[in-house]
């Protein structure tokens, strides 16, 4: 190493400095180094030439000397490096330490040199460090054990080997854990001080098989690993436990959630009481068979997983929920749902008696027996035990006379030898079936039909209900069921001229018996009125359609039209009447205003003319295309929706629709289960800038103050999208109308309501 110099000291025309350097042998300390020699070399550096041996050098500290040294330098140049001279060498020998570095230090002074004056003293001091002696790699710990508090807390303990021997010192210790049934890889969970001999692990979880390993570390390396035994945490319970009868046994199955080494314990709850012994399965089982359980008892099962740990013994999961209850062999309960019961039947016809078999042991009906008698009679007529799975019996026509009543009951058998108790008694009043006679003609001379019929009942009870059905080409066009004694019903269907239809009528008497359907096939032949002609134009100032209608006089084979009405179709739903019936003014054209055509859409119009027959004719459809004016938004209200406001500049409309949904979490389901209700909600928002092409603020306020239903009509604003918003709404409470006077904009908020146009 380079010489380190102390401060220079001068006297007269000369000066001196004391310097030093250290060397060490061996230069580095290894594990096998038992002795180190540190050498201190002291130097003098003179300003000019000096020759002196009557001086005094003193060294103290880890190096010691006291005496004179010979100084002889010859250069006259100021502080020439040739005037640097080694004047003393001192050695220190010692054993290096395992526990830490060794410091060698000194303090030295040189005085009494006459050339600089006897009182001038040069000094120097310094130190050097010898590194500590490296230890050998530590010995491995031993006796690694694990203590269990629960599945989430385990204490790992071990014995340190020669841990305090400075030649094999424990500086730190590493503890790792492996998920044996998972990846199997060891992961460091903690680095501990060398003095530790245990660790509490709170990061374990259920349903695992673990193993720990521990090693010691120091500067020279690490020991070999010391391993704990493998051990289990408690498994997790199975789900979806099911029990199903299989002959005289019961198969119990479940959904596994525990790891593949877990076994299962199956517990039988016989008549609601847990029984022993339990059934123990092999590892990773998903079902087992409970053989020959007591057939006289009900059985339900619960299952838990377990593992047998070499250290901790048997570890269990919690029990699953119980399975459904299984009855092996038992008589069924008495039949129910007897029919007819309380309802009339026609004694002149075969009567089907039906019931529901009610097994306790899940077995199907194998036999039945039935008995019946007239109400008030003392003895039964019994149908003997009959082998049949059919849960009905045909009582022979005429067994009991109409105008009387009979009662009946039934018992059934399953696989058990004993049958059920007799059912409750069902009473059946007997009545002749009523008769309906259709009075409508075979040829209908108009486009509308009123079904007419006559009612007859042998017991002279009053008609209590009726059913009218209109059919064409096998397709039901219209069905109406009404109560009471009516003998006619006007049908809504418009009949096609030249068409063939079937009319069916059934009636119900006062005893509740329906007649058979009576059918009448009829044709339609009538003189129609003339078809109207129509034209339509669109008024962008109001968003209304103006339809001009002309009804000509009758042509060949036609009769006069006496009324007409206008209908509209917007592309969705049915045709909607725009007007009520209007009397025909011969030879004149009439204009009708439709305030609510759909915007940004094709609106179709037709005119229905009606004669006195009545017969009808439908005009050719007129198409009104409003898509060229898609920038307008309209809001109508008032009588007949005749009042309107309009936004043309920066006009927008938006719709937000929701439906009632409830989300519930259930055991065994990873995600919520949604239940959707019938309640819906829809909000419609309209905004625009007030200006020359839009309504004024006062017009907006006046319209929003109106009572009743509103109609919002607007195009969809999405780029390139077709379609439109056409909703019947009411203003939202509190926030229906907002003006921004500075910007000149207005925002309207509505809520959709139930409204039929």
Secondary structure, DSSP 8 states (H G I E B T S, - for coil): ---EE---EEETTEEEEEEEEEEEESSS--TT---EEEEEEEEEEESS-EEE-S-EEEEEESS-EEE---EEE---STT-GGGEEEEEEEEEEE---SSS-EEEEEEEEEE--GGG-TT-EEEEEEEEEE-----------EEEEEEEEETTEEEEEEE-SSTT-GGG---EEEEEEEETTTT--EEEEEEEETT--EEEE----SS-EEEEEEEEEETTEE---EE---EE------EEEEEEEETTEEEEEEE--S-TT-EEEEEEEETTEE-SS-EE--TT--EEEETT--TTSEEEEEEEEEEEETTTEEEE---------EESS---EEEEEEESSSS-B-TTS-EEEEEEEE-SSS----EEEEEEEETT-SS-EEEEEEE-S--EEEE-TTSS-TTSEEEEEEEEE-SSSS-------EEEEB----EEEE-S-SEE-SS--EEEEEEE-TT-----EEEEEEEETTEEEEEEEEESS--EEE------TT-EEEEEEEEE-TTS-B---EEEEEEE----B---EEEEEEETTTTEEEEEEE-----TT-B---EEEEEEE-SSSS-EESS--EE--TT-EEEEEETT--SSSEEEEEEEEE-SS--EEE---EEEE-GGGTT-EEEEESGGG-EEEEE-EEEEEEEEEEEEEEEE--TT-SS-EEEEEEEEEEEEEEEEE-STTS--HHHHHHHHT--S-EEEEEE--STT---EEEEEEEE-TTTSEEEETTTTEEEEEEEE-----
